[in-house]
Amino acid sequence: MFLAGDVGGTKTLLGLYTSAARRPAALHVAKFVTLDYPGLEPMLETFLSAQAIPPARIESACFGVAGAVTGQVARLTNVPWCVDADAISARLGFQRTAVLNDLEALAYAVTVLEPDELAVLQRGTPSSDGSAALIAAGTGLGEALLLNVEGRRVPGASEGGHADFAARTPRELDMVRDLTRVFGRVSAEHVLSGPGIVNVYQFTHQAIGTGAMLTPHSIAPARLCGAVGTVDDLGDLPARITAAASERRCVHCVEALEIFVSAYGAEAGNVALRTVATAGVYVGGGIARKILPALQAGPFLAAFRAKSPMAPLVTRIPVSVILNPEAGLLGAASHAQRAATEG
């Protein structure tokens, strides 16, 4: 039996899996609010106790976490946790434990996803001997590589979401100027994430640097425009903004979503170039699934393709949105199964 985890800044999925030929088969999956627990180990104990599974039955465990992993230890970017594979094994008695960056874990799922778990944005011309890439906006911005090594796509982690945001238009340059006053340096994650949508929204509402500025430390309830209304939990604000934009209830919300979608496409194109991802670019994360019609509308791919002199290359690269909300968990389970099989 395998134990998998997809540990995010907002929610964590844990799952029990059994071995299967093509991909691990799920036995039970549960969702947790990440910050309801002081660390991963107490959450794991709660999960296993509820399923009456003794830790000794876990042949292999793998956890994808939202943060950089060094020496099988990760300090999460948006959560005050330290996830240590050795500490987990020592406390719970697992036979094998691995900690991966969450996008690296998601990459292990890419090769086993079914066609109905993907929404194609650009069919392109996939190269069977090429590499692939992943990008996923959620609580933060994750990126990962799948490099073709002797015919096998090998996942690799990246912290590219924390690289500098590259403004491309006069409006984006204005936005970066305003955000620089707040953050000092504007990373891609400051724009392309749930909190990033809020930053873009505040820019289009001319609220950056004013008393109406919303930050993680804002006192709720907060309100900026009538289309969004009063918000008691800032975590709800990205969905409120995108809903107001999709329903065209506020021109400033519409512009915020347009800036976000175009910037998302541009960064996906950057990842494609850095990886030479001729086998495909995969867009994961909860935001992509929720705003799929906006991603299909045109600005995303227009920005993705605007890479002269490499435009002919990126126009041939397949681009798909991952629809399976448990793909990260599946990837962690796939890694756990592989670790158990390869010993």
N, C-alpha and C positions, 0 to 999 in steps of 0.2 A: 504494500500500500504506500502511496506517495502523498505528501502534504505539500500544497502549493499556496503561495500568498502573493497578492498584488497590493502592496502597501503604498497608498497615496496620501497626499496632504490633507484630503478631506475624508475619504472613506478607504476602508481596507476590505478586500475580498480574501477569504480563506476557503480552501477546497480540499477534499479528500478524493484521490483518484486511484484507479487501478490500471495495470498495464494493458495496452491494446496494440494491435499491429501498426495502425497508421498514426494514431495519436491517443494519448491517455483518455480513459473514459471516466467521467465525473461520477462520483458516488454521492457527494453532498457538498453544497456550496453555501456559505453564509456571508452576510455583509455586516461590517462593523463601522461605527464612527471612530475614526482613528484616535482623536484626542480624548475619547472616553476612557482611554487606558494610558497608564504611565509608561508603557513600553510594549514591545511585541510579545515578550514571553508571557505576561499575564493574559493577553488576548488569546494566545495559542492554548494556554491551559484551560481557559473558559470554553473555547471551541471544542477541544478534544474531550473535555469532561461532558459537554452536552451530547456528544455523539457516543459516549462510553467507549472511547478508543484509547487503550493504553499507549503511551508514547513509544514503547518498545516495538509496537507493530509498524511503526513508520520506518520503512526501508530507506527512504530518501526524501529529503525536504529541500525546497528551493523557494526563496522569497525575492521577488522583484521590488525594489524600494526606490522611492523618488529622491535620489541623492547619489553623489559620487561614491564608488566602492573602491577601497584600497585595502589589500590584504584581508579580504572577506569581512571588512568592517565598514559600515556606512553611517555617517551622521546626516540625517535627513535634512533636506534643504528648507522645507516649510513646516517641519514638525520637530519639537525638541527631543528627539529620540536618537539613541545610538543602537544600531542593529549589528550584532557581532555573531557570526556563524558559530565560532567556538563556544561562546557563552550560551547560545541557544542549545547546542548539542549537550553541553555540560549540565544545564539545568533540566532539560527535558529528556535527555537520553536517546536522541535520534541517532541512527547509525551513520547517516551522512547529512550534512547541511551545507547549502550554498546560498550566498547572497549575491544578487546581481542588481545592476541598475535597472529600473523599471522598464526603460525602453529596450535595453538589451534582452530582458525577459520577454517582452512583447515580440521581439525579432524572432525568437524561437517558435512563435506561433505562425509566423507568416507563411512558411512553407507547408503548413498543414491545414490552412484555412480552406473552407469549401467556397465555390463560386458564389453561393447565395449569402455568404458572409462578407461580401465585398460589393461596393457600389463604384462602378467604373466612371471616372471623370474624363480620362483620356485613354483611349484604347492603345494607341501607339503601336510600336513594333518591338515586342520584348525580345531581348537577346538571351538565349539559353546559357551562354557562357559569361554573362555579365554579372555585375554586382547590383545590389538593391539598397534602398535607404528607407528610413522611417522618420516621421515627424509627428508629434502629438501635443496639442495644446490642451491643458486641463488646469489644475491648480497652478502648475508651472508649465514650462515648455521643455519637452524632451525630444532628443534626436538620437538616432542610432544607425549603424551601418550593418550591412550584410555583405561582406566581401567574399568574392568567389575565390576560393583557395582549392585548387586541384579539383574543380567540379563540385565542390560543396560550399554552400553559402554559410559563412561563419559569422555569427553575430558579434558585434563589437560595440562597446559603450561610447558615449560622447557626452560632453557637457556643453554642446554647441548652443543650447538655449540661453546660456549666460554670456555668449559672445555679444559684441556690440550690435545694436540695431542699426541697420543700414537704411537710412531715409532715401527715397528715390524721387519724390515729388516736392514741389514748393510747400504743399500742405503738410506733408510728413516732416519736412525740415522745420516748419513752424512748431509742429507737435514736439519734436525732439528738443528744440530750444526751450519750450515750456517745461517738459518733463525733466530736463537737465537741472533746472532750478530746484526740483524736488529731490531727484535721485543722485545728482552729481554725474553719473554715467548711466546712459540708457541702454539696457540690454534688450535682446530680442524678447525675453520673457516679460519685460515691462510692458510690452505691447501685445504679445501673442500668448495669452493665458486668460483665465477667468478674471484675476485682478487686472490684467492688461486691458481687457474690454472696458473695465471701469475707468482706467486711465484715459483711454481713447474717448470714452463718453464724456469725461470731464473736460477734455480738450475741446471737443465740439460744442460743449455748453459754456465755454469760456470760464470754467470754474477752477482751473489749476492755479494754485497760489492765492486763492481767495478763501474767505471764511467758509464757503460751501464745499471746500475740498474734502473728499472722502478718503480716508486712510483706514488701514486695519484697526487703528485705535480710535476711530470716530465713535462718538456717543450716539447710539441708536435711540429713537428713529431718525433717519436722515432722508432728505428729499431734495431733488434737484429740478425735476420737471414733472408736469402733470401726467405725462404719458407713462412714466414709471411709477409714480405715486410714492407713498410713504413706505420705507423699507426698514423693518425692525432688525433684519439680519443681513449684513453686507454680502454674505455668501449667496443670497438670493438675487443680488443685483444684476449679475451678468445675464441670467435668464430673463429678467424683467426688461433689460435693455434690448436684447435680441428679439424678444416678443414685440416690443413697441416698434422696433425697426421693421420687422417682417410684416407687421400689420400697418406700417406707414402712418403711425399715430403721431410721430414727431420727426421733423426734418433733421434735427440734430442727432437723434438716435439712428436715423437712416444713414446719415453720413458716417457715424461711428462704426456701424456694421460694415459699410462699404470700405472704409479705411482698414478695418481689421481683416476682412476677407482678402483684399488686395495684398496687404502685407504678409498674410499667411501664405498666399500663393508665391510671392516673391521669395520668402524664406524657404519654402519647399523646393523651389527652383535652385536656390543656393546649395541646399543639401544634395540635390541631384547632381550638380556640377562637382561638388567636393568629392562625391563618391563615384562619379561617372556611373550613375545608377541605371544602366541600360536595361536591367532586368525589371525595373519598376520602382516607383516611389509610393509608399503606403502612408496614408494619413490616419492616425489613430486618435484616441482620446475622446472624452465625452462631448466636447464642444463640437467637433466635426460632425458627429451623428446628429446633434441637435440643430445644427444650422445647415444640414445637407442641401436643402434647396438653394441657399445662398451660395454654397460652394459650386453648385451645378449651373449657376446663372451666367457665368462668363468672366467676371473680374479675377477670380482665382486663377484660372488657366491663362488669362491674358498676362498676368504678372509672372506666372510660372514660365511662360514661353519668352518673355521679354529679356533675353539673355544674349543679345548680339555681342560677339560674333558666334556664340554657341547656340543660337536659336534653332537651327536645324537639328542639333543633337537633342535638346530638351523637348522639341516637338515630337520626337519619336519615342520618348520615354513613357511607358504606361504609368498612369496615376490612378490610384484607387483609395477609397475611404473604407476603413475597417468598420463593419457594422456590428460585429459580435462584441457586446459590452464586457464579456469575460475573456477576451483574447489575451490580455496580459496574464491572467491566471492560467490560461491554457498554456501559454509559453513557459511559465515557471514550472508547470507540471511536466511539460515536454522535456525540459532540462533535467528535472528530477528523475524522470524515467530513463533518460539517456545516461545519467550518472550511475544509476543502479545497474543498467545493462553493461556499461563499459567498465564497471567495477572501480 
